[in-house]
């Protein structure tokens, strides 16, 4: 859904560097307004029947875009796995000239841990969040689903781990507002966070 006054047509980022190789690549971008830098490093691997394989890679590099495309021969009954590990780092936490190096290191660490370990880590963290912030509604399945979806959105928008961050009015990916904060944040969002604090 795109609203009539959406700002999806605006360009917020300038490209500083892009690089793509077989099974890996990176982007370094900065915001046009505030000179905020972010680096993304991706690496991926393929498996056939749970065994890692190498295959032909077609590399694509465009403005603010990198990609790997794979061609794989499979037999009937084969199971293909594609695992992509991505690390994002920002100038909020690291010096600009360290961003690509750090994101490359973090993506390698993620790959070495593997998908199952990362999935378990995430599941454990979300289980803890639900323990602290779930609201149960009996007798109304639609209301239960709705409130849990709202709680999920709030928990992924702001975790409380970094006091310098705020609750984005439409989240990180929402249109409009560009990360600004408004008075209704306090009216509509803060109560759920206070509830979580009290439960702890």
N, CA, C and O atoms as a DFTB+ gen file, in Angstrom:
800 C
 N C O
     1  1       0.854      -1.187       0.000
     2  2       0.000       0.000       0.000
     3  2       0.888       1.233       0.000
     4  3       1.796       1.351       0.823
     5  1       0.626       2.153      -0.925
     6  2       1.368       3.408      -0.980
     7  2       0.376       4.559      -0.881
     8  3      -0.521       4.677      -1.716
     9  1       0.527       5.401       0.125
    10  2      -0.355       6.543       0.283
    11  2      -0.045       7.619      -0.757
    12  3       1.052       7.654      -1.314
    13  1      -1.016       8.494      -1.015
    14  2      -0.827       9.536      -2.021
    15  2       0.317      10.474      -1.665
    16  3       0.993      10.988      -2.556
    17  1       0.543      10.705      -0.378
    18  2       1.615      11.620       0.018
    19  2       2.876      10.864       0.447
    20  3       3.720      11.410       1.158
    21  1       3.001       9.599       0.009
    22  2       4.175       8.804       0.364
    23  2       5.438       9.407      -0.245
    24  3       5.386      10.122      -1.246
    25  1       6.567       9.105       0.379
    26  2       7.833       9.642      -0.122
    27  2       8.730       8.545      -0.700
    28  3       9.956       8.647      -0.649
    29  1       8.106       7.491      -1.252
    30  2       8.899       6.400      -1.805
    31  2       9.757       6.846      -2.988
    32  3      10.772       6.216      -3.282
    33  1       9.364       7.922      -3.667
    34  2      10.133       8.394      -4.812
    35  2      11.391       9.150      -4.439
    36  3      12.260       9.364      -5.284
    37  1      11.501       9.557      -3.186
    38  2      12.674      10.324      -2.761
    39  2      13.896       9.418      -2.627
    40  3      13.773       8.228      -2.337
    41  1      15.053       9.987      -2.840
    42  2      16.306       9.254      -2.708
    43  2      17.018       9.733      -1.444
    44  3      17.383      10.904      -1.335
    45  1      17.209       8.832      -0.503
    46  2      17.781       9.206       0.789
    47  2      19.254       8.862       0.917
    48  3      19.917       9.341       1.836
    49  1      19.788       8.029       0.003
    50  2      21.134       7.492       0.172
    51  2      22.039       7.840      -1.002
    52  3      21.592       7.906      -2.147
    53  1      23.313       8.060      -0.704
    54  2      24.365       8.165      -1.710
    55  2      25.257       6.939      -1.587
    56  3      25.552       6.476      -0.485
    57  1      25.680       6.422      -2.730
    58  2      26.574       5.273      -2.721
    59  2      28.016       5.729      -2.522
    60  3      28.478       6.651      -3.194
    61  1      28.721       5.086      -1.606
    62  2      30.137       5.362      -1.384
    63  2      30.981       4.269      -2.053
    64  3      31.965       4.556      -2.734
    65  1      30.577       3.017      -1.845
    66  2      31.337       1.908      -2.417
    67  2      30.442       0.694      -2.579
    68  3      29.597       0.418      -1.727
    69  1      30.630      -0.041      -3.687
    70  2      29.983      -1.338      -3.856
    71  2      31.026      -2.311      -4.381
    72  3      31.927      -1.931      -5.128
    73  1      30.892      -3.561      -3.983
    74  2      31.805      -4.601      -4.444
    75  2      31.051      -5.919      -4.452
    76  3      30.273      -6.197      -3.540
    77  1      31.273      -6.727      -5.470
    78  2      30.618      -8.036      -5.522
    79  2      31.591      -9.063      -6.051
    80  3      32.329      -8.817      -7.006
    81  1      31.578     -10.227      -5.408
    82  2      32.428     -11.335      -5.804
    83  2      31.577     -12.602      -5.727
    84  3      30.393     -12.539      -5.397
    85  1      32.185     -13.759      -6.034
    86  2      31.446     -15.011      -5.907
    87  2      31.071     -15.247      -4.448
    88  3      31.934     -15.273      -3.571
    89  1      29.796     -15.415      -4.204
    90  2      29.254     -15.763      -2.893
    91  2      29.401     -14.667      -1.840
    92  3      29.181     -14.926      -0.657
    93  1      29.765     -13.457      -2.241
    94  2      29.853     -12.375      -1.258
    95  2      29.862     -11.015      -1.949
    96  3      30.115     -10.904      -3.148
    97  1      29.580      -9.999      -1.162
    98  2      29.606      -8.642      -1.690
    99  2      29.264      -7.647      -0.595
   100  3      28.842      -8.027       0.497
   101  1      29.453      -6.355      -0.902
   102  2      29.202      -5.353       0.129
   103  2      28.736      -4.034      -0.478
   104  3      28.961      -3.744      -1.653
   105  1      28.081      -3.253       0.368
   106  2      27.633      -1.905       0.031
   107  2      28.028      -0.972       1.165
   108  3      27.915      -1.325       2.339
   109  1      28.486       0.207       0.810
   110  2      28.709       1.265       1.795
   111  2      27.945       2.485       1.298
   112  3      28.223       3.003       0.216
   113  1      26.975       2.944       2.100
   114  2      26.107       4.054       1.722
   115  2      26.112       5.113       2.807
   116  3      26.486       4.847       3.949
   117  1      25.688       6.333       2.435
   118  2      25.512       7.375       3.447
   119  2      24.246       8.156       3.144
   120  3      23.839       8.285       1.989
   121  1      23.628       8.676       4.199
   122  2      22.419       9.465       4.018
   123  2      22.763      10.823       3.425
   124  3      23.822      11.386       3.701
   125  1      21.857      11.338       2.611
   126  2      22.086      12.626       1.961
   127  2      22.065      13.776       2.966
   128  3      22.830      14.732       2.834
   129  1      21.190      13.687       3.973
   130  2      21.001      14.821       4.875
   131  2      21.995      14.854       6.030
   132  3      22.594      15.896       6.296
   133  1      22.177      13.741       6.715
   134  2      22.897      13.756       7.990
   135  2      24.267      13.096       7.951
   136  3      24.925      12.995       8.986
   137  1      24.711      12.644       6.785
   138  2      26.028      12.037       6.661
   139  2      26.157      10.793       7.552
   140  3      27.222      10.524       8.106
   141  1      25.080      10.056       7.679
   142  2      25.051       8.821       8.454
   143  2      25.438       7.673       7.526
   144  3      24.833       7.510       6.466
   145  1      26.425       6.886       7.901
   146  2      26.930       5.811       7.046
   147  2      26.445       4.442       7.521
   148  3      26.303       4.195       8.718
   149  1      26.197       3.568       6.560
   150  2      25.840       2.184       6.875
   151  2      26.540       1.258       5.891
   152  3      26.602       1.539       4.694
   153  1      27.062       0.161       6.401
   154  2      27.708      -0.847       5.556
   155  2      26.939      -2.151       5.684
   156  3      26.516      -2.539       6.772
   157  1      26.769      -2.813       4.558
   158  2      26.128      -4.122       4.526
   159  2      27.067      -5.098       3.822
   160  3      27.539      -4.835       2.716
   161  1      27.327      -6.212       4.469
   162  2      28.153      -7.247       3.850
   163  2      27.341      -8.528       3.808
   164  3      26.779      -8.950       4.818
   165  1      27.282      -9.145       2.633
   166  2      26.542     -10.397       2.500
   167  2      27.464     -11.489       1.999
   168  3      28.367     -11.259       1.195
   169  1      27.206     -12.675       2.499
   170  2      27.879     -13.861       1.976
   171  2      26.853     -14.990       1.959
   172  3      25.974     -15.051       2.818
   173  1      26.969     -15.860       0.999
   174  2      25.970     -16.921       0.895
   175  2      26.626     -18.230       0.482
   176  3      27.733     -18.247      -0.054
   177  1      25.929     -19.312       0.739
   178  2      26.398     -20.608       0.268
   179  2      25.208     -21.482      -0.103
   180  3      24.085     -21.271       0.354
   181  1      25.488     -22.453      -0.931
   182  2      24.476     -23.375      -1.423
   183  2      24.757     -24.770      -0.896
   184  3      25.910     -25.165      -0.725
   185  1      23.687     -25.507      -0.640
   186  2      23.831     -26.911      -0.280
   187  2      22.901     -27.738      -1.158
   188  3      21.808     -27.299      -1.517
   189  1      23.346     -28.927      -1.492
   190  2      22.485     -29.921      -2.135
   191  2      22.487     -31.133      -1.230
   192  3      23.528     -31.739      -0.977
   193  1      21.302     -31.481      -0.744
   194  2      21.152     -32.593       0.196
   195  2      22.086     -32.420       1.401
   196  3      22.756     -33.352       1.844
   197  1      22.095     -31.174       1.911
   198  2      22.840     -30.802       3.116
   199  2      24.357     -30.783       2.944
   200  3      25.081     -30.669       3.933
   201  1      24.853     -30.892       1.711
   202  2      26.294     -30.790       1.466
   203  2      26.585     -29.497       0.716
   204  3      25.941     -29.189      -0.287
   205  1      27.566     -28.742       1.217
   206  2      27.910     -27.469       0.596
   207  2      28.469     -27.706      -0.804
   208  3      29.293     -28.598      -1.007
   209  1      28.015     -26.900      -1.771
   210  2      28.471     -27.054      -3.155
   211  2      28.877     -25.696      -3.719
   212  3      28.414     -24.651      -3.263
   213  1      29.740     -25.735      -4.707
   214  2      30.117     -24.544      -5.465
   215  2      29.544     -24.690      -6.865
   216  3      29.519     -25.788      -7.421
   217  1      29.091     -23.597      -7.425
   218  2      28.495     -23.636      -8.753
   219  2      28.805     -22.343      -9.484
   220  3      29.452     -21.452      -8.933
   221  1      28.352     -22.240     -10.704
   222  2      28.589     -21.038     -11.491
   223  2      27.839     -19.855     -10.870
   224  3      26.668     -19.973     -10.508
   225  1      28.523     -18.726     -10.752
   226  2      27.939     -17.527     -10.159
   227  2      27.947     -16.394     -11.180
   228  3      28.988     -16.070     -11.753
   229  1      26.793     -15.802     -11.399
   230  2      26.714     -14.584     -12.206
   231  2      26.594     -13.409     -11.246
   232  3      25.699     -13.373     -10.402
   233  1      27.496     -12.458     -11.382
   234  2      27.547     -11.315     -10.472
   235  2      26.901     -10.092     -11.123
   236  3      27.095      -9.829     -12.310
   237  1      26.139      -9.359     -10.335
   238  2      25.497      -8.135     -10.812
   239  2      25.882      -6.991      -9.888
   240  3      25.874      -7.128      -8.665
   241  1      26.222      -5.854     -10.501
   242  2      26.568      -4.667      -9.712
   243  2      25.948      -3.461     -10.399
   244  3      26.276      -3.139     -11.541
   245  1      25.036      -2.792      -9.674
   246  2      24.411      -1.565     -10.160
   247  2      24.489      -0.535      -9.043
   248  3      25.012      -0.816      -7.964
   249  1      23.974       0.644      -9.302
   250  2      24.001       1.667      -8.256
   251  2      23.224       1.194      -7.030
   252  3      22.044       0.853      -7.116
   253  1      23.906       1.180      -5.898
   254  2      23.312       0.781      -4.621
   255  2      22.721      -0.633      -4.667
   256  3      21.739      -0.921      -3.983
   257  1      23.320      -1.505      -5.469
   258  2      22.754      -2.851      -5.643
   259  2      23.845      -3.831      -6.046
   260  3      24.637      -3.558      -6.948
   261  1      23.880      -4.972      -5.372
   262  2      24.748      -6.075      -5.764
   263  2      23.949      -7.363      -5.694
   264  3      22.981      -7.457      -4.939
   265  1      24.352      -8.362      -6.482
   266  2      23.631      -9.633      -6.463
   267  2      24.503     -10.752      -6.994
   268  3      25.395     -10.539      -7.815
   269  1      24.223     -11.949      -6.504
   270  2      24.750     -13.192      -7.069
   271  2      23.578     -13.990      -7.604
   272  3      22.546     -14.099      -6.942
   273  1      23.727     -14.546      -8.788
   274  2      22.730     -15.467      -9.343
   275  2      23.422     -16.802      -9.578
   276  3      24.565     -16.848     -10.033
   277  1      22.721     -17.888      -9.265
   278  2      23.321     -19.214      -9.316
   279  2      22.598     -20.108     -10.319
   280  3      21.382     -20.025     -10.491
   281  1      23.375     -20.960     -10.970
   282  2      22.821     -22.008     -11.837
   283  2      23.205     -23.350     -11.236
   284  3      24.382     -23.622     -11.000
   285  1      22.200     -24.189     -10.989
   286  2      22.443     -25.449     -10.293
   287  2      21.746     -26.589     -11.030
   288  3      20.589     -26.456     -11.429
   289  1      22.440     -27.696     -11.211
   290  2      21.832     -28.910     -11.778
   291  2      21.353     -29.790     -10.637
   292  3      22.119     -30.128      -9.735
   293  1      20.090     -30.156     -10.685
   294  2      19.502     -30.996      -9.648
   295  2      18.885     -32.248     -10.263
   296  3      18.427     -32.247     -11.405
   297  1      18.889     -33.309      -9.469
   298  2      18.188     -34.530      -9.872
   299  2      16.866     -34.593      -9.109
   300  3      16.683     -33.920      -8.095
   301  1      15.969     -35.402      -9.609
   302  2      14.687     -35.571      -8.924
   303  2      14.935     -36.021      -7.482
   304  3      15.684     -36.966      -7.236
   305  1      14.300     -35.334      -6.544
   306  2      14.454     -35.684      -5.130
   307  2      15.553     -34.917      -4.418
   308  3      15.645     -34.972      -3.191
   309  1      16.398     -34.194      -5.169
   310  2      17.438     -33.385      -4.517
   311  2      16.813     -32.229      -3.754
   312  3      15.769     -31.704      -4.141
   313  1      17.458     -31.844      -2.677
   314  2      17.002     -30.688      -1.899
   315  2      18.079     -29.607      -1.947
   316  3      19.220     -29.828      -1.542
   317  1      17.695     -28.439      -2.449
   318  2      18.611     -27.316      -2.584
   319  2      18.421     -26.355      -1.410
   320  3      17.296     -25.983      -1.079
   321  1      19.511     -25.965      -0.796
   322  2      19.463     -24.972       0.284
   323  2      20.266     -23.743      -0.108
   324  3      21.383     -23.858      -0.614
   325  1      19.702     -22.578       0.125
   326  2      20.416     -21.312      -0.103
   327  2      20.452     -20.561       1.220
   328  3      19.407     -20.225       1.777
   329  1      21.641     -20.302       1.715
   330  2      21.811     -19.608       2.978
   331  2      22.527     -18.289       2.715
   332  3      23.600     -18.259       2.114
   333  1      21.924     -17.215       3.169
   334  2      22.487     -15.881       2.974
   335  2      22.673     -15.232       4.340
   336  3      21.724     -15.103       5.112
   337  1      23.901     -14.827       4.626
   338  2      24.237     -14.221       5.911
   339  2      24.611     -12.762       5.670
   340  3      25.491     -12.460       4.864
   341  1      23.938     -11.871       6.371
   342  2      24.127     -10.436       6.150
   343  2      24.435      -9.756       7.477
   344  3      23.808     -10.045       8.496
   345  1      25.403      -8.851       7.452
   346  2      25.719      -8.035       8.625
   347  2      25.625      -6.566       8.237
   348  3      26.190      -6.144       7.228
   349  1      24.909      -5.793       9.044
   350  2      24.780      -4.351       8.854
   351  2      25.482      -3.636       9.999
   352  3      25.278      -3.972      11.166
   353  1      26.298      -2.664       9.669
   354  2      26.959      -1.853      10.684
   355  2      26.744      -0.385      10.338
   356  3      26.554      -0.034       9.174
   357  1      26.775       0.456      11.344
   358  2      26.521       1.875      11.092
   359  2      27.532       2.758      11.808
   360  3      28.222       2.336      12.736
   361  1      27.592       4.004      11.340
   362  2      28.521       4.975      11.935
   363  2      28.069       5.410      13.330
   364  3      28.769       6.176      13.991
   365  1      26.934       4.942      13.774
   366  2      26.539       5.192      15.153
   367  2      27.418       4.387      16.103
   368  3      27.641       4.801      17.240
   369  1      27.922       3.232      15.644
   370  2      28.659       2.338      16.518
   371  2      30.135       2.172      16.152
   372  3      30.937       1.745      16.983
   373  1      30.494       2.506      14.914
   374  2      31.875       2.321      14.462
   375  2      32.322       3.523      13.650
   376  3      31.503       4.275      13.122
   377  1      33.638       3.694      13.559
   378  2      34.187       4.719      12.685
   379  2      33.881       4.349      11.235
   380  3      33.838       3.169      10.889
   381  1      33.671       5.353      10.394
   382  2      33.284       5.109       9.008
   383  2      34.279       4.210       8.283
   384  3      33.880       3.320       7.532
   385  1      35.566       4.436       8.502
   386  2      36.562       3.647       7.770
   387  2      36.678       2.212       8.280
   388  3      37.417       1.414       7.703
   389  1      35.958       1.872       9.355
   390  2      35.962       0.501       9.876
   391  2      34.721      -0.283       9.467
   392  3      34.678      -1.501       9.641
   393  1      33.714       0.395       8.927
   394  2      32.405      -0.227       8.730
   395  2      32.450      -1.490       7.869
   396  3      31.914      -2.526       8.261
   397  1      33.076      -1.410       6.715
   398  2      33.111      -2.577       5.828
   399  2      33.880      -3.738       6.450
   400  3      33.468      -4.892       6.336
   401  1      34.991      -3.434       7.105
   402  2      35.797      -4.476       7.745
   403  2      34.988      -5.177       8.837
   404  3      35.010      -6.404       8.940
   405  1      34.274      -4.398       9.651
   406  2      33.491      -4.979      10.746
   407  2      32.317      -5.788      10.204
   408  3      32.048      -6.889      10.686
   409  1      31.623      -5.255       9.215
   410  2      30.471      -5.995       8.676
   411  2      30.918      -7.280       7.993
   412  3      30.213      -8.288       8.050
   413  1      32.091      -7.256       7.341
   414  2      32.625      -8.481       6.732
   415  2      32.916      -9.519       7.806
   416  3      32.570     -10.690       7.654
   417  1      33.556      -9.088       8.899
   418  2      33.888      -9.995      10.011
   419  2      32.614     -10.576      10.640
   420  3      32.549     -11.772      10.922
   421  1      31.609      -9.729      10.857
   422  2      30.363     -10.201      11.476
   423  2      29.607     -11.171      10.577
   424  3      29.012     -12.133      11.062
   425  1      29.628     -10.921       9.264
   426  2      28.941     -11.842       8.356
   427  2      29.652     -13.194       8.326
   428  3      29.003     -14.234       8.212
   429  1      30.970     -13.186       8.425
   430  2      31.723     -14.444       8.481
   431  2      31.410     -15.204       9.764
   432  3      31.247     -16.424       9.746
   433  1      31.326     -14.480      10.875
   434  2      30.979     -15.128      12.151
   435  2      29.588     -15.743      12.081
   436  3      29.363     -16.836      12.599
   437  1      28.653     -15.040      11.439
   438  2      27.298     -15.573      11.287
   439  2      27.311     -16.844      10.443
   440  3      26.640     -17.823      10.769
   441  1      28.081     -16.819       9.356
   442  2      28.170     -18.000       8.491
   443  2      28.768     -19.182       9.245
   444  3      28.311     -20.315       9.096
   445  1      29.781     -18.917      10.050
   446  2      30.419     -19.995      10.806
   447  2      29.489     -20.572      11.868
   448  3      29.524     -21.771      12.141
   449  1      28.659     -19.723      12.466
   450  2      27.661     -20.226      13.415
   451  2      26.629     -21.092      12.718
   452  3      26.224     -22.130      13.241
   453  1      26.204     -20.663      11.531
   454  2      25.238     -21.434      10.752
   455  2      23.805     -21.055      11.057
   456  3      23.503     -20.467      12.096
   457  1      22.929     -21.405      10.129
   458  2      21.530     -20.997      10.205
   459  2      20.830     -21.508      11.456
   460  3      20.137     -20.746      12.130
   461  1      21.000     -22.779      11.773
   462  2      20.260     -23.365      12.895
   463  2      20.613     -22.686      14.216
   464  3      19.731     -22.424      15.034
   465  1      21.896     -22.401      14.428
   466  2      22.315     -21.735      15.672
   467  2      21.768     -20.317      15.730
   468  3      21.329     -19.863      16.787
   469  1      21.790     -19.612      14.596
   470  2      21.251     -18.249      14.559
   471  2      19.738     -18.248      14.783
   472  3      19.205     -17.380      15.474
   473  1      19.056     -19.222      14.197
   474  2      17.604     -19.334      14.384
   475  2      17.263     -19.582      15.851
   476  3      16.330     -18.983      16.386
   477  1      18.013     -20.459      16.494
   478  2      17.768     -20.743      17.910
   479  2      18.012     -19.509      18.767
   480  3      17.239     -19.210      19.677
   481  1      19.103     -18.788      18.464
   482  2      19.397     -17.569      19.221
   483  2      18.264     -16.563      19.099
   484  3      17.848     -15.963      20.090
   485  1      17.765     -16.382      17.877
   486  2      16.663     -15.441      17.680
   487  2      15.388     -15.922      18.377
   488  3      14.689     -15.133      19.012
   489  1      15.092     -17.209      18.255
   490  2      13.888     -17.762      18.893
   491  2      13.945     -17.595      20.403
   492  3      12.935     -17.275      21.032
   493  1      15.119     -17.808      20.991
   494  2      15.272     -17.649      22.445
   495  2      15.048     -16.194      22.870
   496  3      14.401     -15.931      23.883
   497  1      15.587     -15.255      22.091
   498  2      15.402     -13.836      22.411
   499  2      13.937     -13.426      22.302
   500  3      13.423     -12.700      23.153
   501  1      13.263     -13.901      21.241
   502  2      11.838     -13.563      21.089
   503  2      10.989     -14.220      22.177
   504  3      10.006     -13.633      22.630
   505  1      11.353     -15.422      22.598
   506  2      10.605     -16.086      23.677
   507  2      10.685     -15.248      24.951
   508  3       9.700     -15.117      25.678
   509  1      11.855     -14.686      25.214
   510  2      12.021     -13.837      26.396
   511  2      11.176     -12.564      26.265
   512  3      10.540     -12.131      27.225
   513  1      11.178     -11.972      25.065
   514  2      10.372     -10.763      24.842
   515  2       8.885     -11.044      25.054
   516  3       8.181     -10.249      25.677
   517  1       8.408     -12.188      24.531
   518  2       6.988     -12.515      24.693
   519  2       6.644     -12.767      26.156
   520  3       5.537     -12.462      26.600
   521  1       7.591     -13.323      26.902
   522  2       7.364     -13.537      28.330
   523  2       7.133     -12.214      29.040
   524  3       6.340     -12.128      29.977
   525  1       7.839     -11.180      28.580
   526  2       7.780      -9.876      29.233
   527  2       6.629      -9.008      28.740
   528  3       6.167      -8.135      29.474
   529  1       6.152      -9.228      27.507
   530  2       5.227      -8.238      26.945
   531  2       3.944      -8.806      26.338
   532  3       3.191      -8.064      25.708
   533  1       3.679     -10.088      26.510
   534  2       2.475     -10.658      25.900
   535  2       1.216     -10.194      26.627
   536  3       1.220     -10.005      27.843
   537  1       0.162     -10.019      25.877
   538  2      -1.165      -9.724      26.420
   539  2      -2.100     -10.816      25.920
   540  3      -2.197     -11.041      24.713
   541  1      -2.783     -11.488      26.821
   542  2      -3.659     -12.600      26.435
   543  2      -5.116     -12.172      26.503
   544  3      -5.575     -11.627      27.507
   545  1      -5.836     -12.429      25.411
   546  2      -7.259     -12.116      25.320
   547  2      -8.002     -13.426      25.095
   548  3      -7.762     -14.115      24.103
   549  1      -8.885     -13.765      25.993
   550  2      -9.617     -15.023      25.876
   551  2     -10.958     -14.790      25.187
   552  3     -11.635     -13.793      25.437
   553  1     -11.331     -15.727      24.315
   554  2     -12.644     -15.691      23.684
   555  2     -12.745     -14.855      22.426
   556  3     -13.830     -14.749      21.853
   557  1     -11.653     -14.258      21.974
   558  2     -11.688     -13.435      20.757
   559  2     -10.368     -13.639      20.003
   560  3      -9.386     -12.935      20.238
   561  1     -10.370     -14.611      19.100
   562  2      -9.142     -14.974      18.392
   563  2      -8.617     -13.822      17.552
   564  3      -7.409     -13.588      17.510
   565  1      -9.520     -13.089      16.874
   566  2      -9.090     -11.970      16.020
   567  2      -8.421     -10.877      16.853
   568  3      -7.393     -10.336      16.448
   569  1      -8.993     -10.546      18.011
   570  2      -8.404      -9.530      18.882
   571  2      -7.055     -10.001      19.421
   572  3      -6.122      -9.207      19.536
   573  1      -6.949     -11.304      19.756
   574  2      -5.686     -11.852      20.244
   575  2      -4.591     -11.723      19.181
   576  3      -3.468     -11.310      19.473
   577  1      -4.943     -12.086      17.943
   578  2      -3.968     -11.986      16.857
   579  2      -3.574     -10.530      16.618
   580  3      -2.401     -10.228      16.397
   581  1      -4.545      -9.639      16.662
   582  2      -4.275      -8.223      16.399
   583  2      -3.345      -7.631      17.452
   584  3      -2.393      -6.931      17.108
   585  1      -3.609      -7.902      18.735
   586  2      -2.781      -7.311      19.783
   587  2      -1.366      -7.882      19.739
   588  3      -0.394      -7.173      20.001
   589  1      -1.257      -9.169      19.407
   590  2       0.087      -9.763      19.327
   591  2       0.858      -9.218      18.123
   592  3       2.074      -9.038      18.197
   593  1       0.167      -8.959      17.029
   594  2       0.841      -8.359      15.872
   595  2       1.336      -6.960      16.217
   596  3       2.438      -6.576      15.826
   597  1       0.524      -6.197      16.950
   598  2       0.937      -4.855      17.380
   599  2       2.129      -4.906      18.328
   600  3       3.060      -4.108      18.211
   601  1       2.095      -5.850      19.271
   602  2       3.210      -5.999      20.210
   603  2       4.482      -6.386      19.460
   604  3       5.565      -5.882      19.761
   605  1       4.348      -7.276      18.488
   606  2       5.497      -7.672      17.665
   607  2       6.093      -6.461      16.957
   608  3       7.311      -6.281      16.942
   609  1       5.227      -5.629      16.366
   610  2       5.711      -4.446      15.664
   611  2       6.465      -3.507      16.598
   612  3       7.519      -2.984      16.236
   613  1       5.937      -3.293      17.784
   614  2       6.597      -2.413      18.744
   615  2       7.939      -2.985      19.198
   616  3       8.922      -2.254      19.327
   617  1       7.972      -4.290      19.438
   618  2       9.214      -4.913      19.895
   619  2      10.295      -4.933      18.823
   620  3      11.483      -4.923      19.147
   621  1       9.907      -4.960      17.557
   622  2      10.942      -4.927      16.523
   623  2      11.315      -3.494      16.156
   624  3      12.381      -3.261      15.585
   625  1      10.452      -2.532      16.477
   626  2      10.763      -1.132      16.200
   627  2      11.760      -0.575      17.219
   628  3      12.675       0.166      16.859
   629  1      11.578      -0.935      18.481
   630  2      12.458      -0.413      19.528
   631  2      12.649      -1.475      20.598
   632  3      11.676      -1.993      21.145
   633  1      13.906      -1.802      20.900
   634  2      14.191      -2.862      21.865
   635  2      14.559      -2.332      23.241
   636  3      14.485      -3.059      24.231
   637  1      14.958      -1.060      23.305
   638  2      15.412      -0.509      24.581
   639  2      16.885      -0.732      24.835
   640  3      17.402      -0.298      25.865
   641  1      17.579      -1.401      23.919
   642  2      19.001      -1.700      24.119
   643  2      19.896      -0.479      23.935
   644  3      21.004      -0.438      24.472
   645  1      19.433       0.507      23.188
   646  2      20.249       1.698      22.933
   647  2      19.384       2.931      23.203
   648  3      18.445       3.207      22.455
   649  1      19.694       3.664      24.259
   650  2      18.876       4.802      24.672
   651  2      18.923       5.960      23.675
   652  3      18.115       6.885      23.768
   653  1      19.859       5.921      22.722
   654  2      19.937       6.986      21.714
   655  2      18.890       6.829      20.616
   656  3      18.645       7.762      19.851
   657  1      18.279       5.661      20.539
   658  2      17.299       5.402      19.490
   659  2      15.908       5.772      19.964
   660  3      15.673       5.956      21.158
   661  1      14.977       5.880      19.006
   662  2      13.605       6.202      19.382
   663  2      12.625       5.246      18.717
   664  3      13.020       4.354      17.967
   665  1      11.366       5.441      18.997
   666  2      10.303       4.626      18.420
   667  2       9.847       5.319      17.143
   668  3       9.199       6.364      17.197
   669  1      10.181       4.746      16.012
   670  2       9.798       5.358      14.738
   671  2       8.301       5.296      14.531
   672  3       7.707       4.242      14.764
   673  1       7.644       6.399      14.093
   674  2       6.201       6.407      13.911
   675  2       5.682       5.313      12.979
   676  3       4.587       4.791      13.188
   677  1       6.456       4.964      11.958
   678  2       6.027       3.903      11.057
   679  2       7.082       2.810      10.941
   680  3       7.127       2.081       9.950
   681  1       7.924       2.703      11.954
   682  2       8.945       1.679      11.919
   683  2      10.068       2.034      10.959
   684  3      10.071       3.099      10.342
   685  1      11.017       1.121      10.848
   686  2      12.200       1.376      10.037
   687  2      11.876       1.404       8.544
   688  3      12.503       2.148       7.788
   689  1      10.912       0.610       8.119
   690  2      10.644       0.489       6.685
   691  2       9.429       1.288       6.229
   692  3       9.107       1.294       5.041
   693  1       8.751       1.962       7.154
   694  2       7.537       2.683       6.783
   695  2       7.813       3.932       5.970
   696  3       8.886       4.530       6.046
   697  1       6.821       4.305       5.197
   698  2       6.941       5.519       4.401
   699  2       6.804       6.747       5.303
   700  3       6.299       6.658       6.422
   701  1       7.260       7.883       4.798
   702  2       7.078       9.177       5.455
   703  2       7.894       9.303       6.741
   704  3       8.469       8.329       7.228
   705  1       7.932      10.494       7.267
   706  2       8.496      10.848       8.571
   707  2      10.017      10.786       8.668
   708  3      10.600      11.543       9.443
   709  1      10.681       9.914       7.912
   710  2      12.149       9.854       7.878
   711  2      12.788       9.701       9.261
   712  3      13.813      10.320       9.546
   713  1      12.189       8.885      10.105
   714  2      12.777       8.603      11.407
   715  2      12.468       9.611      12.488
   716  3      12.972       9.491      13.604
   717  1      11.638      10.622      12.177
   718  2      11.289      11.627      13.192
   719  2      10.391      11.009      14.265
   720  3       9.780       9.961      14.057
   721  1      10.326      11.684      15.421
   722  2       9.494      11.221      16.525
   723  2       8.443      12.280      16.840
   724  3       8.728      13.475      16.773
   725  1       7.245      11.853      17.178
   726  2       6.149      12.784      17.427
   727  2       5.554      12.571      18.816
   728  3       5.826      11.569      19.477
   729  1       4.743      13.525      19.240
   730  2       4.149      13.466      20.570
   731  2       3.313      12.207      20.770
   732  3       3.243      11.693      21.886
   733  1       2.673      11.696      19.707
   734  2       1.800      10.529      19.893
   735  2       2.590       9.266      20.210
   736  3       2.014       8.263      20.633
   737  1       3.914       9.309      20.007
   738  2       4.748       8.194      20.464
   739  2       4.525       7.970      21.955
   740  3       4.353       6.836      22.402
   741  1       4.529       9.062      22.722
   742  2       4.344       8.940      24.161
   743  2       2.928       8.464      24.498
   744  3       2.739       7.649      25.402
   745  1       1.960       8.967      23.782
   746  2       0.570       8.634      24.100
   747  2       0.235       7.183      23.786
   748  3      -0.455       6.520      24.561
   749  1       0.725       6.685      22.646
   750  2       0.274       5.382      22.170
   751  2       1.281       4.252      22.338
   752  3       0.886       3.089      22.420
   753  1       2.557       4.564      22.390
   754  2       3.572       3.502      22.401
   755  2       4.197       3.243      23.764
   756  3       4.416       2.089      24.134
   757  1       4.482       4.291      24.508
   758  2       5.220       4.106      25.752
   759  2       4.544       3.175      26.766
   760  3       5.248       2.458      27.478
   761  1       3.199       3.156      26.861
   762  2       2.587       2.263      27.862
   763  2       3.033       0.809      27.762
   764  3       3.233       0.161      28.789
   765  1       3.193       0.281      26.549
   766  2       3.605      -1.124      26.421
   767  2       5.033      -1.318      26.918
   768  3       5.353      -2.366      27.478
   769  1       5.895      -0.318      26.720
   770  2       7.266      -0.436      27.197
   771  2       7.316      -0.324      28.720
   772  3       8.104      -1.016      29.365
   773  1       6.479       0.545      29.300
   774  2       6.428       0.647      30.752
   775  2       5.926      -0.667      31.351
   776  3       6.405      -1.110      32.395
   777  1       4.954      -1.281      30.674
   778  2       4.425      -2.565      31.136
   779  2       5.544      -3.603      31.177
   780  3       5.648      -4.369      32.135
   781  1       6.382      -3.629      30.135
   782  2       7.501      -4.577      30.089
   783  2       8.479      -4.331      31.221
   784  3       8.999      -5.278      31.811
   785  1       8.736      -3.060      31.532
   786  2       9.672      -2.705      32.612
   787  2       9.135      -3.199      33.948
   788  3       9.890      -3.734      34.760
   789  1       7.832      -3.024      34.184
   790  2       7.236      -3.420      35.442
   791  2       7.300      -4.950      35.627
   792  3       7.514      -5.444      36.734
   793  1       7.112      -5.681      34.525
   794  2       7.138      -7.138      34.607
   795  2       8.514      -7.625      34.977
   796  3       8.646      -8.602      35.715
   797  1       9.562      -6.955      34.471
   798  2      10.934      -7.364      34.784
   799  2      11.215      -7.229      36.261
   800  3      12.322      -7.529      36.709
